[in-house]
Every structure is written in C-alpha cells, then in structure tokens.
C-alpha cells in the first residue's frame, strides 16, 4: 500500500508519516520498482499503535521506546502521565476560574482587568502582609467567590479577620458558598466558614447558623450558638449550656445567655436549663461551678431560687459561689 492510500485510510497525513520515518519510529517494509514507499499490514498496525499512544499524551520518543524496547514496562510512564495530566487540569481549572472572576467583575477596559488580576494575585500571595493589604483594599471589583475562597483557606488570624471584614463589607451574597464550607472534610475550613457566616447580617446567614446548631462538629455548633445568641435567637440556648458544661468558650457562652435573658420567659427557660444540668448528677464539679456562675446574669425568680438552693449545696465551691452571687444580686 502506497503512502497516499495509507494516509487516507489511517487519517495520518503523508507529511506526518514521513516525519515518523525520519525519527525512526516507522519504516515502510518495502519500495516499489519506482522507489515509492510501500507499507505492509504490519506497518499499518504500527501506525495505529503510534496514534493510540499519542492519544494518551506520550511523546514520540516515549512511543518509540514503548514499541521497540522489549523490557519496557508501562506502569511508571502511565503514572507519570497521570501526574502530568492532573497538573495540567489543575492549571487549566485555575485559569478558567480567574477568567470567570474577571468576567464577573464586568471590566470596562483593560485597566479594570489589570486591577482585578492584581487583587486576585495578591489574595493568593505567599506573603500574609500582601494578602491582608489586598483584603483591606478589596472593592467591588473582587468577585465574592474569590473572597470566600480566600477566607476559607486563610490560616493567619489577622489576615482571616481582614478577609471576613472585606466579605461582610462587600455587600455581595457569599452566604451559600460559605455554607458549603461547613461540609468540608477539613475541620479548620469548617471553623472558618462558620466564623465568616457569623459576621454576615441578614436572614439567610442566620438560617444557616440555625442549621449549624445541629452540626456534628462541636466547634461549628459553638460558633453558631455564640453568633445566634448575640442575635437574640433562643434556639441557641441548649448548645450554649452544653458549652458551659463542657468548658468550651464557657465565658462567651454565659455572656450570650445573659443577652438572650432579656425577657422573663427566656430568662426562666435559661435558668431552668442550667438548673437541670446541675441536678442531673452527671456534671463534674468544675462544670457545676461554671453552671452556677452562669446564673449570675440571668434575671428572674427561677435563677434567684436556684441560687438560694445552691447556696446550701454539698459541694462547697458551688455553695460559696452561689452565696456570693446572691449577695451581688441583693446589692443591686
């Protein structure tokens, strides 16, 4: 079969077939009397083998080695191809994300494009100071998904605070993206997500924080409860009391309970919850002291009666604490 017919049947151009021959990758089995290349059935099969390996991303040199070296094993080469492909996909995905973010900023001219690119690069800088400056100077040109991504990956506390501030100030709705962060397999990302939601005002962030009260991660539950407590959401009360029992941010939890205890019904509910834990007999002595201390800023008769009873508690630390708190209440 002559080269033109081979090219037509294989889909490989005559020029490429000659290139393969110049590299020693493919050698026609014969020549016609006129000197034209003549390809055998085995040559045709080799062409298809070459094209199949090219479709996997192998270089022509690697293809020649794979086809001609009897001792060649493909596993290492395939593993390397997998690595290279993943790196290439990651790079292309990153480029696509940046292009989409630039498009979302709706730049009016190339100066606007360059401004967006500069801020995005600064947000991804290895320098915490550069990232912080970018967060503090970020304006409407920064897409919300870029800010959310930066917030969720940031490990430096000061930079993280600046990013949360920038996200809250932007006015853009990153709530849904942050809520997805609550499902991250990485505990630190979940914490960053809930802390960022806590700094966003509005009904939607509050709704996600309510849902987070049932989250399996105690840290997420705690941050959600503290935020909801300051917003006057009584659903947070059980989690806040659990935090006091467990000694996790117990002072902040007690403060949140005191904010919630602004009306008589809620104050009595909080006092009842604290007393309930005190009376179960399952709380350790330090936890009972913390629960008693938490009654200090809870108004109402339920809290007062509880402190009177606790002033006679068998645990001296609890009794002394309750007696002291009663004196403070009487002084006011």
BELWO-V782650 format. One record per backbone hydrogen bond with DSSP energy under -1.0 kcal/mol. NH is the residue of the N-H (numbers start at 1). CO is the residue of the C=O. Records with the same first field share a line. If there is no record, write none. Layout:
# BELWO-V782650
NH=CO + CO
This chain:
# BELWO-V782650
6=2
7=3
8=4
9=5
10=6
11=7
17=13
18=14
19=15
20=16
21=17
22=18
23=19
24=21
25=20
26=20
30=38
32=36
35=32
38=30
39=1
44=40
45=41
46=42
47=43
48=44
49=45
50=46
51=47
52=48
53=49
54=50
55=51
57=54
58=53
63=59
64=60
65=61
66=62
67=63
68=64
69=65
72=69
78=74
79=75
80=76
81=77
82=78
83=79
84=80
85=81
86=82
87=83
88=84
89=85
90=86
91=87
92=88
93=89
94=90
95=91
96=92
97=93
98=94
99=95
100=96
101=97
102=98
103=99
104=100
105=101
106=103
113=109
114=110
115=111
116=112
117=113
118=114
119=115
120=116
121=117
122=118
123=119
124=120
125=122
131=127
132=128
133=129
134=130
135=131
136=132
137=133
142=139
147=143
148=144
149=145
150=146
151=147
152=148
153=149
154=150
160=156
161=157
162=158
163=159
164=160
165=161
166=162
167=163
168=164
169=165
170=166
174=172
178=174
179=175
180=176
182=179
183=180
184=181
190=186
191=187
192=188
193=189
194=190
195=191
196=192
197=193
198=194
200=197
206=202
207=203
208=204
209=205
210=206
211=207
212=208
213=210
214=211
215=212
221=217
222=218
223=219
224=220
225=221
226=222
227=223
228=224
229=225
230=226
232=229
233=228
236=233
237=234
240=236
241=237
242=238
243=239
244=240
245=241
246=242
247=243
248=243
253=249
254=250
255=251
256=252
257=253
258=254
259=255
260=256
261=257
262=260
267=263
268=264
269=265
270=266
271=267
272=268
273=269
274=270
275=271
276=272
277=273
278=274
279=275
288=284
289=285
290=286
291=287
292=288
293=289
294=290
295=292
296=293
298=295
304=300
305=301
306=302
307=303
308=304
309=305
310=306
311=307
312=309
313=310
319=315
320=316
321=317
322=318
323=319
324=320
325=321
326=322
327=323
328=324
329=325
330=326
331=327
332=328
